[in-house]
Amino acid sequence: MFFRPQHLLSVSFSLQATGMKKTAALHHAKTCLEQVKLDACLNQYAAQLSDGMCQRVSIARALAIKPDILFPEEPFSSLDQDLTHNLLGFLRLMLQQHRDMTVLYVTHTPSELTDLARNVYTLKANGKLVKTLLSQGNNQNKKRTEQSIEGFLKHTKETEK
């Protein structure tokens, strides 16, 4: 039997796992869930929420710990257009606040990346990545992002051997 905690506890657990005290973790988790528009559902269980709402809990849990690398794969696929727009704004704000975070965002909806990305790579049928967009952002940030992606790809290739 798997215990499915309430969403507030679920997000705060990931924060406590990083060493944050329980009270601070609960407060930060509540803030993160409010940012993804789930403040009315803090004590509900997964079975009580829609797929899109569960997706937002996952987004809140991932962003709450402020990771160095975030690897969202189709993070907004279960959401309606308005909510996707709102959460893209939230993600944009998180990226502005945490400039050191590298995001490898996988999507079949490239329009989601327009305001988020400095670099966009497309995976071609032959397995090669091709840079398809480079915005006019800060050159130092571009270089750091390119180095992060190149390092990730190099590590991936070495792991496959």
N, C-alpha and C positions, 0 to 999 in steps of 0.2 A: 504494500500500500504506500502510495506517495502522498505526502502532506503538501497541499497547495496553499501556501500562506496568503493572507490578505496582501494586497498590492503594496500598501505602505510598508509592511514588514518585509516583503520581498525586495523592495528597493533599498530599505535601510540595512538589510542583511549584507548586501554587496558592499555597502559603505563600512559596516562594522568589520567585514573581512579585511579591509585595508587598514584597520586599526583605529577607526573613528569611534568615539564613545557612543553608547546607545542613544542617549538623549539628543546629542548633536546629529547623529545619523537619522533619527526619526524626523527631526526638524528639517534637515536637508532633503530627505526623501519626500516629505510633504511638499516642499517647494518645487522639487523636480516634477512631481505628479501634477501639481497645479500648472506648471509651465506647459505640460502636454494636455491640459484641459481635462484632467481626471480628478479634480479635487472633490467632486461629489461622490466618487466611487472608492475612496481611500480604504475602506474596510470590507470591500466586496471580494469575493473569490473569482478565480478565472472563469469558472462555469457560469457566473452571473454576468459576464461581460461579452460584448461582441468580439469578433476576431480583430477588428480594427482597434478596439480599446485595449485588447491584450497586446497588440503590436505597439501601442503607445507606451504601455508599461515597460515593455522590453527596451524601447528607446530611452525612457527615463532612467532605467536601471543602468544601461550602457553609458549614458552621458553623466550620470551622477558621480561616478568615480573619476571623471576627468582623465581618461586614459591617454597614453602617449600616441597610440595608434588605435583608430576606430575603423572597423571593417564592416560597415552596414551593407547587407545584400538585399536589394529591393525593400528598403525599410518602410516605404509608404504604399506598397502594393495593395494593401487591404483597406486603404483609406479613401474617402471621397475627396474631390478636388479642393474644396475649401479647407478641410483639415490638413491636407497635404501642403497647401500653401502656408498655413499657419505654422506647421511643424518645420517646414523649410526655413521660415523666418527664425524660429527658435534655434535650429541647427546653425544657421548663419551667425546668430548672436553668440552661441557657444564657441564657434570657431574664431570669432573676433576677440572674445575674452581669453581664449586659450590658444594663442598663436602657435604654440609648440606642438599642437596636436596634428598628426598626420591622419588624413581620412582617405581610405581606399574604398570608394563608394561604387558599388556595383548596381547598375540599373539598366532596364530596357527603355527607359524614358529619359533621354538625354536632356530634355527641357528642364528637368529637375536640377541639373548641374549649372545652369546658366549663371546664377548669382552666387554659387558656392565655390566653384572651382577656379584654380589658377592654371591647372593642367588637366587635360582630359585625354585619356588614352582609349583607343578602341581595340578590342580583341578581334582580330581577323580570323577567318575560317582556317587559315594555315597555322594558327596558334601564336602569331606574332602580334605584339602590341605596337600600335602606331599612334603617335601624338597627333591629335586632331584639333586641339584648341589650346592656345596660350594667351591668357588675358594680359592686360597692360599693368598688372600689379607690380609690387615692389620686387626688384631684381634679386635681392637677398632671399626673400621668401620663395621666389621661383627656384633659385638654386638649391635651397634646403629641401623643397618639395621634390625636385628632380632627383636629388641624392637619396632621399628616403625611398622613393619608388624604385630607383636603380638598385639600392641595397636590398630591398624586399625581393625584387626579381632575382637578383644574384643568389640570395639565400634560398629562394624557392628552387632554383635550378640545382644548387648544391645538394639540397635535401632530396631531390628526385633521383640523384645518382646512387 
